[in-house]
Amino acid sequence: MMARIGRPLGDSLGGRLPYTVIIEPVKKSPPKPAPGYNLSAYIYVKNWTVIEWWTAKPKNETWITLDGYKLSRSKVTVEQGQITSNEIETYLYEKEKPKRLEKFEFKCPAAPEGFELKGWVLVKNYQVVEMHGKTTPSAAGFEYIESKTVVKEGVVREDWVLGCIYEPIKRPLPQKKAEKFDCPPPKPGYELVGYSHVKDFVLVEAWGEQTPSDQGYIYVDSFTEVRDYVAVSDEIKTCVYEPIGWKKPDLTVEIMLEAPAPKVGESIPVTVIVRNVGESATRDGTLMKLYADGKRVAVKEIPAGLKVGEEVRFDQELVFMEPGPHEIKAEVDTLDWIVETNEMNNVDTVTVSVTGLPDLTIELISGRYQVFATETVKYEFLVKNVGEDHAYNFTVSFTCKGEYASCIPSPQSLTISSLGPGEEKVLEVNVFFPSDGVYHLEVLVDSEEAVTEKDEENNYLAFMISAFPPPLPDLTVDLSGPHTVTAGESATYTLRVRNLGGSSAHDFTVKFTCGEYVSCNPPSKSWLIQSLEPGGEAVLEIEVTFPSAGEYPLTAVVDPDNVIEEEDEGNNHDSILVLASPPPLPDIAIRQAAYEITIQYVGEVATSYIYANMTIINLGADVDQSFKCKITIDGSTVGEVTVPGLESGKSYFIEMQATLPIDVRGMRMRYIADSENVIEESNENNNVGELLIEMD
């Protein structure tokens, strides 16, 4: 039916609409409902105003309910950032009411004792036509399947399959004593072995045997309250008695472990064995409960009729996520549904020690974050096992990727065969950076996930490397040695070659030259240096002889042919100017002079008897040859002496005697060193000395 409404919609589509509407048929194309649902209503809203409203059946009041689910279609028009039109279609769906199997002439069988019907599925021609409750049984339940096929003229016309699901009836926690009910005393020779209390078809209390043997008996007390021919309350109390000394079953429980030393997270197969070691079979079923660290993890039913010597096995998988000791406990018939000869052997407890998992970590212990292109850098990584168990045969993967090129090697995988708890291993990777730029290095431990670990989030290491353009060498030379020398002598000069740059220099020349117009000996020399590391130094020496006096420019040049590309090409040479002085000359000087003269007259003829001496000294260089010294009086020779040579700083004493037939008073006595001037001296003006001969 259709309702047309011309007022804006309220806050909720599920609210009551405020108008009486005219119902009229409307055709729409709603989406197909989901299985088990029917279309129940339709609403059309345009520009926030309800335009159409439809329900499956006419109603006196205009209520719309959203029981089920809805599908909406919307169309919005936006112009210049504003919504100019808005349309919404909403379809409402509600669940179908469940059908009954009887309509299809099918019926699930009555549940066996201890079970109840929990659901069914009816399939016709491979399509579900009826479904209710559970559709698959649990491990303790079962499924009943019934099929019917209709064949006409050799052709299958209909194919029906019914599946009925049954589950065990859940028993309440019984008490050994009833709170509001006492069984009557047993007959002579009998004893009470069990009771139950059912109220309104619900088991309220139970203990011991529920079914008597052929030798036992049962007492039943039943009360039913009926009002208006309808039962409103029903209560049944049952007591079971057996002859004193009757044969009882005896259930024992045992836990068996297939993995006595499991690890954290590993599945532990546990087998629980329940045996009857008593004198008779069990009449009723009971439960086995399995606990892990006090928490119940499984409840299994033990069927009735377990004979003497028979056993029932239950398999369970347990997983412990924490290391250390864990308790596994199995209990059988703890609610005492079965009366046994020994009630003290119904529990078994084992303690299993769970080993912790390995835990692999990775850290960088050496290596630079800033490198130069074309440089090979060693990186060391420390792999640790901080867990509690060994890690075997795992891979450490290394990758290094740049903006334009990858490092070498990349990728690279390293295998560690074993790493025990607390152990560590250092891995080395020599990485070549082919060009400048930014490189991303990643190291992943257990990259193939071969090891189950306690923490899978600490296996990864990533960092960034900045590669700068490769540094250049910077060669310098320092020339040192004496700046003044004596001509003809030799001097030693030192060439100190240094590399002030950031990279090594290989196979370069150092050249030394001496002299510009007059050459030294040797005039030049070259050395080949095979390698000089950054910060390195090479010391070269050369002995130079300066043949004559003058100025000699000395020059040292490193890499004179410019075969090495350097940071600074302007510091490759050094020079000094050497002044070669002439060699030193002797300087013979008169240090001291004296005389003694005696004059005699014979008549008018005078005779002078002369004694004279002088001391000469060499103030200059050694005199290696002989020279002459003489004394004269007014040109007349008193005497002459040959001096064999005179070392620098040495003195020589000379004395002479002579007789002259004249009176020498008033004359001048001259003392002359190197009288023949054979010695080249630095000072030729101190070779002569004169004394006036004076006598009283």
Secondary structure as the mmCIF struct_conf table of DSSP 4:
data_model
#
loop_
_struct_conf.conf_type_id
_struct_conf.id
_struct_conf.beg_label_comp_id
_struct_conf.beg_label_asym_id
_struct_conf.beg_label_seq_id
_struct_conf.end_label_comp_id
_struct_conf.end_label_asym_id
_struct_conf.end_label_seq_id
STRN STRN1 MET A 2 ARG A 4
BEND BEND1 ARG A 7 ARG A 7
STRN STRN2 PRO A 8 PRO A 8
BEND BEND2 ASP A 11 ASP A 11
TURN_TY1_P TURN_TY1_P1 LEU A 13 GLY A 14
BEND BEND3 GLY A 15 GLY A 15
HELX_LH_PP_P HELX_LH_PP_P1 ARG A 16 LEU A 17
BEND BEND4 PRO A 18 TYR A 19
STRN STRN3 ILE A 23 GLU A 24
HELX_LH_PP_P HELX_LH_PP_P2 PRO A 30 ALA A 34
TURN_TY1_P TURN_TY1_P2 PRO A 35 GLY A 36
STRN STRN4 TYR A 37 LYS A 46
TURN_TY1_P TURN_TY1_P3 ASN A 47 TRP A 48
STRN STRN5 THR A 49 THR A 55
BEND BEND5 ALA A 56 LYS A 57
BEND BEND6 ASN A 60 GLU A 61
BEND BEND7 GLY A 68 GLY A 68
STRN STRN6 TYR A 69 GLU A 79
TURN_TY1_P TURN_TY1_P4 GLN A 80 GLY A 81
STRN STRN7 GLN A 82 LYS A 95
HELX_LH_PP_P HELX_LH_PP_P3 GLU A 96 LYS A 99
HELX_RH_3T_P HELX_RH_3T_P1 LEU A 101 PHE A 104
TURN_TY1_P TURN_TY1_P5 GLU A 105 GLU A 105
HELX_LH_PP_P HELX_LH_PP_P4 CYS A 108 PRO A 112
TURN_TY1_P TURN_TY1_P6 GLU A 113 GLY A 114
STRN STRN8 PHE A 115 LYS A 124
TURN_TY1_P TURN_TY1_P7 ASN A 125 TYR A 126
STRN STRN9 GLN A 127 GLY A 133
BEND BEND8 THR A 135 THR A 136
BEND BEND9 ALA A 139 ALA A 140
STRN STRN10 PHE A 142 LYS A 152
TURN_TY1_P TURN_TY1_P8 GLU A 153 GLY A 154
STRN STRN11 VAL A 155 PRO A 168
HELX_LH_PP_P HELX_LH_PP_P5 ILE A 169 PRO A 172
BEND BEND10 LYS A 176 LYS A 177
BEND BEND11 GLU A 179 LYS A 180
HELX_LH_PP_P HELX_LH_PP_P6 CYS A 183 LYS A 187
TURN_TY1_P TURN_TY1_P9 PRO A 188 GLY A 189
STRN STRN12 TYR A 190 LYS A 199
TURN_TY1_P TURN_TY1_P10 ASP A 200 PHE A 201
STRN STRN13 VAL A 202 GLY A 208
BEND BEND12 GLN A 210 THR A 211
TURN_TY1_P TURN_TY1_P11 ASP A 214 GLN A 215
STRN STRN14 TYR A 217 ARG A 227
TURN_TY1_P TURN_TY1_P12 ASP A 228 TYR A 229
STRN STRN15 VAL A 230 PRO A 243
TURN_TY1_P TURN_TY1_P13 ILE A 244 GLY A 245
STRN STRN16 LEU A 251 LEU A 257
BEND BEND13 GLU A 258 GLU A 258
BEND BEND14 PRO A 260 ALA A 261
STRN STRN17 LYS A 263 LYS A 263
TURN_TY1_P TURN_TY1_P14 VAL A 264 GLY A 265
STRN STRN18 SER A 267 ASN A 276
BEND BEND15 GLY A 278 SER A 280
BEND BEND16 ARG A 283 ASP A 284
STRN STRN19 THR A 286 ALA A 292
TURN_TY1_P TURN_TY1_P15 ASP A 293 GLY A 294
STRN STRN20 LYS A 295 ILE A 302
HELX_LH_PP_P HELX_LH_PP_P7 PRO A 303 PRO A 303
BEND BEND17 ALA A 304 ALA A 304
TURN_TY1_P TURN_TY1_P16 VAL A 308 GLY A 309
STRN STRN21 GLU A 311 VAL A 319
BEND BEND18 GLU A 322 GLU A 322
STRN STRN22 GLY A 324 VAL A 332
BEND BEND19 ASP A 333 ASP A 333
TURN_TY1_P TURN_TY1_P17 THR A 334 LEU A 335
BEND BEND20 ILE A 338 ILE A 338
BEND BEND21 THR A 341 THR A 341
BEND BEND22 GLU A 343 ASN A 346
STRN STRN23 VAL A 347 VAL A 354
STRN STRN24 THR A 355 THR A 355
HELX_LH_PP_P HELX_LH_PP_P8 GLY A 356 PRO A 358
STRN STRN25 LEU A 360 SER A 366
BEND BEND23 TYR A 369 TYR A 369
STRN STRN26 GLN A 370 PHE A 372
TURN_TY1_P TURN_TY1_P18 ALA A 373 THR A 374
STRN STRN27 GLU A 375 ASN A 385
BEND BEND24 GLY A 387 ASP A 389
STRN STRN28 ALA A 391 GLY A 402
BEND BEND25 GLU A 403 ALA A 405
STRN STRN29 SER A 406 SER A 406
STRN STRN30 ILE A 408 ILE A 408
BEND BEND26 PRO A 409 PRO A 409
BEND BEND27 PRO A 411 PRO A 411
STRN STRN31 GLN A 412 LEU A 419
TURN_TY1_P TURN_TY1_P19 PRO A 421 GLY A 422
STRN STRN32 GLU A 424 PHE A 433
BEND BEND28 SER A 435 ASP A 436
STRN STRN33 GLY A 437 VAL A 445
TURN_TY1_P TURN_TY1_P20 ASP A 446 GLU A 448
BEND BEND29 VAL A 451 VAL A 451
BEND BEND30 LYS A 454 LYS A 454
TURN_TY1_P TURN_TY1_P21 GLU A 456 GLU A 457
BEND BEND31 ASN A 458 ASN A 459
STRN STRN34 TYR A 460 PHE A 468
HELX_LH_PP_P HELX_LH_PP_P9 PRO A 469 PRO A 471
STRN STRN35 LEU A 475 SER A 480
BEND BEND32 GLY A 481 GLY A 481
BEND BEND33 HIS A 483 HIS A 483
STRN STRN36 THR A 484 THR A 486
TURN_TY1_P TURN_TY1_P22 ALA A 487 GLY A 488
STRN STRN37 SER A 490 ASN A 499
BEND BEND34 GLY A 501 SER A 503
STRN STRN38 ALA A 505 CYS A 514
BEND BEND35 GLU A 516 VAL A 518
STRN STRN39 ASN A 521 ASN A 521
BEND BEND36 PRO A 522 PRO A 523
STRN STRN40 SER A 524 LEU A 532
TURN_TY1_P TURN_TY1_P23 PRO A 534 GLY A 535
STRN STRN41 GLU A 537 THR A 545
BEND BEND37 SER A 548 ALA A 549
STRN STRN42 GLY A 550 VAL A 558
BEND BEND38 ASP A 559 ASP A 559
TURN_TY1_P TURN_TY1_P24 PRO A 560 ASP A 561
BEND BEND39 ILE A 564 ILE A 564
BEND BEND40 GLU A 567 GLU A 567
HELX_RH_3T_P HELX_RH_3T_P2 GLU A 569 ASN A 571
BEND BEND41 ASN A 572 ASN A 572
STRN STRN43 HIS A 573 SER A 581
HELX_LH_PP_P HELX_LH_PP_P10 PRO A 582 PRO A 584
STRN STRN44 ILE A 588 VAL A 602
TURN_TY1_P TURN_TY1_P25 GLY A 603 GLU A 604
STRN STRN45 VAL A 605 ASN A 618
BEND BEND42 GLY A 620 ALA A 621
STRN STRN46 VAL A 623 VAL A 623
BEND BEND43 GLN A 625 GLN A 625
STRN STRN47 PHE A 627 ILE A 633
TURN_TY1_P TURN_TY1_P26 ASP A 634 GLY A 635
STRN STRN48 SER A 636 VAL A 643
STRN STRN49 LEU A 646 LEU A 646
TURN_TY1_P TURN_TY1_P27 SER A 648 GLY A 649
STRN STRN50 SER A 651 LEU A 660
BEND BEND44 PRO A 661 ILE A 662
TURN_TY1_P TURN_TY1_P28 ARG A 665 GLY A 666
STRN STRN51 ARG A 668 ALA A 673
BEND BEND45 ASP A 674 ASP A 674
TURN_TY1_P TURN_TY1_P29 SER A 675 GLU A 676
BEND BEND46 ILE A 679 ILE A 679
BEND BEND47 SER A 682 SER A 682
BEND BEND48 GLU A 684 GLU A 684
TURN_TY1_P TURN_TY1_P30 ASN A 685 ASN A 686
BEND BEND49 ASN A 687 ASN A 687
STRN STRN52 VAL A 688 LEU A 692
#
